[in-house]
Amino acid sequence: MDEDRISRLSSAKRLSASFSEDRRSIYWDNGVPRKDFSRTTSFAVTERQANLANHKRAHSAYTSDRPSPIWPISKAALQTSPTPRCLELSTHKQLPSTYQPCKEVMTNIPASALRATPSPRVAQLSAHKTFSSSPGVKANSEWDWGEWSLDISAAAKKAEPSARVLQLSMSKVPPTQYRPCREVRWPVLPATRSYVATESLQKLAQPTFLMAAIRHIIQKEVFDPIDESIQGLVNVTKTRKKKKFSFLCLSVNFQEKPPEAYISRVKTVERKVGDKSDSRESYRRVKYWPLPELQRVDGKSVDTDVLEFDLHFDKGVFKWIANNVMEKKNFIACLYKVVHKFMQSGGKKPVFVNVDEEKLKESLAASNAGNVEDQEAVLVQQDEYQEITAKEEEDLESELTQLDDAIIHSLLGSEEQALELIKYVDHTLDAVNSLENRLSVYDELLSSVRSTMQQLSQQYNGIEVEHANLRALYSEVEDIVTKLDLSPRIEDILKSSSLSGSSRISDCTKAARDLQKAMNEEFSQGVSILQAVSDQKQRFSGLSFEFSKRLSNHLCGLFTTKSEQMLVDLRSKAGSADIISPHKDVHAELKPYTELMLWLKECNPSVFGSVLEAYVKSYNRVL
């Protein structure tokens, strides 16, 4: 099952059906160009581009290459004499007086310099550095030169650093208040991007004064000239288009009987004032719909706050997105009031869907219950912006001045209360100073506790690092010891065990394989240069060499004994017809040594060769 899974994962990815081995055209298209080589590609360029693409024309007096590098010179040119000015210009530039030619590569040393004798100081400085005892260079150095054969002493390897050295060697711990740099760009969650503020938040964030000022400007610039009064206003944008803001205004013309209501769209435009470089913003009515043409008002949702709403007219449906939920709800509520107050009862009123109609009815009933003089006063908003006149400003300043004088006279008239108030203030200041002193003491205590905790945290981090290092060191040492461990029984077998008998030969074979496994263990460069590891490997090498010599001597003696026995048998059978005796008995006795011979071939090829030579030499006498 695993093999099928591995083979399936390792198989090459299949090519798609639309893959082509190479691109047939230099142009980035997916189709293969037509095989029409009768004409080249024609480019659509203008006349100016074609003129610029033409090569530069040759001069009218231009002649092509001369037929020969040697051309005839006229007699007049040969017989002419140069003027003094030409001779002056043709002379080469003189070298400066300080010019010195280049020095030759091979310098001639004067004889006096060759016969000179250096002073004792010069001879001392030119002598090479001498050592009392040259350490020499390692023969098996990994570098080309410069690595001394002196190794690190055993005492230096076993030395343990002091607590102060360990403390100084620890890395600096960043402060607890440290925070890494935040990325320049970070992802914004989809929930954050799709979040809609609650009604309360939008009410708090609504710039009431700004909207009132905008409403006042629109009323003055757009609706005052046509005798209409704004009853509702909402800042909207169209869907599926760029974010271009405009205003939907609900207005009523009270001059007509009965009053007529309209829904208008007002945009912001820039108008030039005086100089062409100066401009200011103004508002313009771009479209309007009589209220009787309104058929349906869709608030999109009753339970959740959404910014979208639709207005269905006789000529089409218009989809809008309000700037905030509060403006949308206020506009729909105002539209509901105007529809039920000014549209005739016999006419068809628009339908309000996906809105909280109960709240709209309550708001309508509350507005009808109030005492008003006329219908226009009912619909005027309380937050409507009105400019203050100069007379009102003067009256307000006069009233504020009188109020300040009254307050000052009242304070001066109650001197006892003022003194008591000052006493309370002094007492409060003393209490504040005492509290500040106590807080400073607490701050110092907290600072000392903070520094102590930081030291404890650093010490704890150091202990953790030390503990982790000790565990890693213990694990590494345990792994090295396990790999280089050879039991005393195996060593005894390799040193003194007999090589006769199948059971003893099997024990020797197993012991030789264990020794070979321990010798072939590979370690990193840092572990390999450890004195204990190198000593253990040297001991294994000596044990392997000793066992290979003992095996070689045993086999050579066995070959000699068996060959002499076969010679004796041959001499006893000299008169018989079967002179050559079979080698089956010899092969049967030598077969248990097969694994040992393979081990000898891998570990000590030279000894293996000598054993082969002894075998050939011994049995050549028999043949």
N, C-alpha and C positions, 0 to 999 in steps of 0.2 A: 504493500500500500504506500509506504514512504517513498519507495523507488519510483512508483508511477507519479507521485506528486512532484518529486524532484525533477524527473525528466520533463514533466509538463511545464514546470516553471522555467527550466533551462532552455526550452525551445524558443526559437527566434519569433519575433512578433510578425504577424502576417501583414503583407502589404495590402493597401486598399485597392479597390478595383480601378480607381481613377489615377493610380500612380504611374508616372512615366519615368523611364530610366534616366533620361537627361532632357534638358530644356532645348527645344528645337529652334527657339528664337531668342534674340537678345532683348526683346520687349517682354514686359511682365504681363503676359496674358496666359490663360489656361488652355486655350485651344492650340492646335497644331496649325501653323501657317500653310497657306496654299503653295503648292509646288509650281510657282510661276517665276521662272528665272529670265523671262524675256525683258524685264525692265526692273529698274532699281526703285527704291522707296522715294516717293515724291513728297516733299514737305510743303506745307501751306505757310508761306511767308509773305510779308508785305514787300512792296517795291523798294522801300528804304533798306529793309533787311537784306534783300537780294543784292543791292548795290554795295552794302558794307561787306558782304561775303565774297565779292569778287577780289581776285588777286591784283596786286599793284602792277600797273602796266610799265613796260620797259621804255626807256627814253628813246626819242626818235633817232638820236645819233648813236645809239648803242649798237655795237658789233659783237658778234659771237666770239668764241674762243679763237685765239690765233692758231694757225695751222702748225706752228713750230715755236719752241721757246726762243729761237734765234731769229731776229728780224733785222732787216737792213737799216743802217743809220745813214742819214744824208751826209753829203760832203760838207755842207755848211756847218752841220753840227760837229763834225770831226775837226774842222779848221777853226772853229770859234775860240775865242780867248775869254776866260771868266773875268768879271769885273773885280776890283779890289774888295768890294763889299761881299761878293760871293766867296772870295778866298777867305775873308775874315770869318764868315759864318761857317765855313766848312772845316775850320781848324777845331781840333778836339779840345775838350775842357781840360785845363791844367789841374794837376793834383794839388791838394793843400799841402802846406809845409809840414804839418804834423802827421801826414799820412805815413803808415808803415805797412809794408806788404805782409801777406800771410806767412806765418812761421812754417818751416818745413816739418813734415811728419817725423822724419829721422833727424834728431838733433845731434849735432856734432859736439861731443863733450871735449872741452879743452884739456890739454895734457896736464896743466896745473891742478885741475879738479880731479883728474885720475890719480895724481901722486899725493893728494891731500890726505892727512891723517886725522880722524875724528878725535875730538876731545873726550876725556873720560865721561863727562856728563852726557854727551850725545850717544856714546856707546851704551851707557846705562839705560837711557830712555829707549833705545832701539832694541834692547834685549827683550825676548818674549817672556811671558809670565811662567814662573816655575812653581812646581808643587813639591811638598816634602815627600808625599807618596801619591802618585797619580792614581785616581780611582778607576780610570779606564772607562770604556763605553760598553754597554751591554751588547753581547753578540746577537741576541735575538730581539733587538730593539725595534719597535714599530716605527721609529723616526729614523731619518737618514743620519742624523748626527746629534750630539749634544745631550743625550740621555745617559746620566752616570749609572754605573753598575751598582752604586750603593743604594740599598733599599731602606725603607723606613724601619727604624728599630722596633723591636718587640715591646720595649717600654713605652714608646710613643703610641703604639697601637693599643696598648692596654690602659693608657692614661684616661682618667675620668675628669671631665670638666667640673669646675666648682659651680656652686649655685649662682654666684655672681656672673660667671661667664655665660651660663645658661640664660640668665635673666637678660644680659646684654645682647645675646644672639636671637632673642625672640623678636618677631616682627611687631611693628607698632600696630596697636589695635585702634581702629577708627572710633571716634567718639560716639556715644549713644545717640546724639542728636543728628548724626550725619545721615544725609539722604543723597543718593546718587543723582546726577543730573537727569532731568526729565528729557525725554526725546523731543525733538523739535516738532515732529508730527506724530500724533497718536490717534488711534482709531476712535471714532465716535460711535457709540452703541446705537443700533436701530431704534431702541426704545427711547433714547434721548432725542433722536431726530424727529420721531413721530409724536413726541409729547405735546399735549395741548394744555395750556395753563388753565387752572380752575377759574370759576367765575369771580371768586373773591380776589384772587391774584390779579386778574385782568382789571378789576375795578380799582385796586390799589395802584396799579401801574398805568392807569389811564391818565394822560395829561389833560385834565379837564379844562384848564385855562386855555391851552393851545387849541383844542377842538372848538371851544367857545369862540376864540378869536377867529379861527378859520370860518366858522359858521357865520360870524358877523360880517367878515369880508365878502363871503359868497352872497349873503343876503344883500349887501350894499352894492356890489358890482353887477350881479346877475339878476336878482329877483326884484329889487326895488324899481328898476326901470319898467318892469312889466306888471307892477302892482300885485306881486305874489309874496306870500310869507312862508318861510321854511318851517315845517312842522317836525321833520325827522331828517337825520343825516348819517351816512355810514360810508366809511372808507373801504373801497373794494378793488379787486383786480379780476380780470377775466381768466377763465380756465384755459389750459392748453396754449397759452401765449406767454410772452415775456412779462415780467413783473412790472407793468405800467399801472400805477395807482390812479384812481379817479374817485369821484364821490357820487353816490346815489342820493338825490335829494327828494323828499316828499314835500310839496308846496301846495298851498291853497290860495286861490284868488277870491277874496271876500268882496271885491267890487261887483262881481257878477251875482245875479239872483236867479237860481240858487248858487251858492259858492261852488266853484269847479276846482277839483284836485288833480295834480299832475305828478308823475314820477320822472325826474330829469337826471341825466348823466352829465356831470360837470368835470372838465379836465383842466389841468394846470398848463398854461402857455406862457412864453416869454415875450414881452413886448419891449421894443426899443424906446428909450427915453432920451430925448435930446441927441447927444452924440451917439453915433452908431456903436461905439464901444460899451455904452451903458445900457443896461436892460434890467427889468424887474419882472417878477412873477405876477400873473393875473389869472383869473378864472373865466372860462368860457363854457356856455351851455352847448353841447354837441348833439344831444338828442333828448327827446321827451316823449312820454306816452300819457295820454289821458287816463285817468283812473278807471273809467268804465270799460276800457279795453283789457284790463287785468282780469284773467280768468282763474288763476290758481297761484297760490304761494306755497312752496315746498321748503320746509325747514330741514329736511334730510334726516333728522333724528330727534327723538324726544328724550331718550334716556342719557345719551352722551352729548358732550359739547363738541360740535363740529363747526367749522368756519364756512362751509359751503351752504348756499341756498339758491333756489331757482325761482324765477318769475315767469309765468306763462301768460303771454299776451295773445291777441288775435292773430298777429302776424308772425309769431314764433316764440321760441323758448330762449331765455337768456340765463346763463349760468354764471354765478358770481362767487367770489371768495372774499369774505369780510376780513378786515385787519385784526379784529378780536371778537370774541363771543359776545361780550357785553354790547358792543355797537350793533351787532346783528340782532340780538334780542330786543334792544330798544327800538330799532327801526321797524321790526315786525310788529311790536306792540303799538307803536305810533300808527303804522299802516292799518292795523286792526281797528283802532279808535276812529281814524278818519273815514274808513269804509262804512262803519256803522253810524257815523254822525252826519256825513254829508252826502252819501249816496242815497238816492230816492228809494223809498220802500218798494216801489213797483219794479225797479230795475234789478238786474241779475248781479248779485254780489259775488266777489271771488271766493273761492274755497281755500281754507287754510288747512294744510295737512302736515303731519310730522312736527307739530308744534304743541306746546302745552296750552290748549285752548281754555282750560279752566282758569289759569292765571290771567289770561287775556281778558276773560269775561269779568273777573274780579277787578282788574285794573280799570275796565270800562265802567263798571258800576260805581267804583269809587270816584272816578272823574265826573260822572253824572250827578252824584249826590251833593257835590259842592255848590256853594252859592257863587255864581259868576254873572257878570253883566252881559256878556255876549259870547258867542262861540269862539271867537278869535282868542279871547283871554284864556279860555280853557286849555288851548293847545300850546300856549307859550311855555317854553321850558324854563325851569327855575335857574339853570346854570347859564342862561344866555348872556353873552358878553355885551356890556354897554360901556361906552367911553365916558369918562368923568369930565365934566365941564370945568371951566376956569373958576366960575362962581362957587361951585361945589368944593373945589380944591381949596379956595380961600377960606370958606366956612369951616372945612375940616381942620385946617391948620389953626384957625382961631380957637376952635373947641379944644384941640389937643394942648394948646398953650395954656388955656384956662385950667384945664385938668391938671397939668404939671404944677401950676402955681398953687392950686388947692392942696395937692399932695404935699408940697414943701411946707406950706403954712400949717398943715395938720401935724407934720413931723416936728416942726419947731415948737408948736403949742404943747406938745406932750414930752417935756424934757425928762421927767422921771421915767417914763416908759423907754425913752431913748437910752438913758443911763443903764437901766435894767437890761435892755437889749445888748448894750456893749459889754456888760458884765457876763451875760450868757455867752456872748461871742468869745470873750477871753477864756472863759471856762472851757468852751468847746475847743479852742485852739490848744489849751494845755492838754486836754484829753487826747487830741489828735497827735501832739508831740510825743506824749507818753506811749500811745499806740504805735507810732512810727519807731520809737526806740525799741519797744518790745519786738516789733516785726524785724528790725535789723538784727537783734540777737537771735531770733529764730532763723533768719536767713543765714547767719554765720554758722549756726548749728547744722542747718541743712546742707550748707556748703561742705562742712567737714564730713558729714555723713556721706555726701555724694562722692567726695574724693576717696573716702574709705571704701565705698562700694565699687568704685572704678578700679581701685587697686585689687580688691578681692576678685573682681571680674577678670582682670588681667591675669592674676595668679591662677584662677580657675581655668582660664583658657590655656595658660602654659602647662598646667597639670594635665589637661585633656590632650594637648599635643604630645606631651612627653609619654603619656599612657598609650596613645595611638602608635607612637614611634616604637615603644617597647614591645607592643603586641606584634607590630610588623616585623621587628627584628627577631623576636622569638619565633614567629612563624617561618621566617627565612632561615634561621639557624636550624630549626627542626627539620626543614625540608633538606638542607644541605647534609645534616647528620644522617638522615634517613637514606639519602642517595649514596653516601660514601660509607655507610656502615657495612661491615663484613664480620660475621659471627666468628668467634674463636674456633668453633668446630670446623668451619670451612678452611680456616687458616691451617689447622692441624692436618686436615685431609691433604691440602696442597703441599705441605711441608714434609710429612712423614708417612702418609698412607701408602700402603702397598699398591702396586699397579698390576697385580696378578689376581685373577678371579673376577667373574662377571659383576658381582655386587660391588666390589671395591672399585672396579673400573667405572661403573655407573655413578658411584659417589664422587669419584674424581672428575668425571665429565660434568656433573651438575655443579660441583664447586668451581670448575674452570669457567663455566658459563656465567655464574654469579660474579666471579671476579672480572670477567670481560664486561659485563653490564655496568659494574661500578666504575670501571676505568673509562667507559665510553660516555658517562654522564656529562652533559654540557652545561656550563654555567656562564653567567655574564662575565664581562671583562673585569669588573670590580671584584667579583667573588673569586675568579680564577687566580688573582694575584695575592690572595690571602695566604699567609704562611702555613696555616693549618691545612688548607685545601691542597696546596702544592706538596706539603710533606706527605699527606695521605696518598696522593696520586703517585708520588715517588715510591712510597712503600708498596703500593699495588704493583708498580712496574717491577720492583725488585722481586716481589713474590711471584709475579708472572714469569720473569726470567728464570728464577730458581726452579719453578715447576717445569718450565719447558726444557731446561737442561736435564732435570731428573727424568722426564719422559723420554727425552732423546737418548739418554744413556740406557734406559730400560729397553727401548725398542731396538737399539743397535745390538745390545747383548742378546736379545731374543732372536734377531735376524741371524747373528753368528751361530747361536746354538742350533737353530733349526736348519741352517745350511750345512753345518757339520754333520748333523744327524742324517740329512738326506744324502750326503757324500758317503757316509758309512753304509747306508742302505744300498746305494748304487754299487759300491764295491762288493757287497755280499751277493748282489744279483748280477755279477759280471757275466756269468755263463748263461743266464736265462735270456729268453727272447725279449721280454719287457724290461728294458734297461731303465728308461725314464719312469720314475715313480710318480704317482699323481700328487697334485698340490692341494687337494681338498682339505686335508688335515691342517696344513699351514694356513690356508685361507680362513678356515673356521676359527683358528686361534687368533688371527689378526683382525677379524671382523669387529670384535667389541671395541677396538681402538679407532674406529672410523670417526666418531664424533670428536675424539681428542685430536686426531690428525687435522680435522677441519679447523678446530680451535687454534692448533699450532700454526696452521697456514695463515690465519687471519692475524694472530698476535705476534708471531715471530717468524717471518718468512725465511730468514737466514738459517735458523735451526731446522725449519721444515726442509729446506734444500739439503742440508747435511744428512738428515734422516733418509731422504730419498737416495742420496748417493750411497749411503751405507747399505740400503736395501738392494740397490742394483749391484753393488760390488759383492755383496754376500751371495746372492743367488746367481750371479754370472758364473761362479765356480761350479755350480750344479749343472748348468747347461752345457 
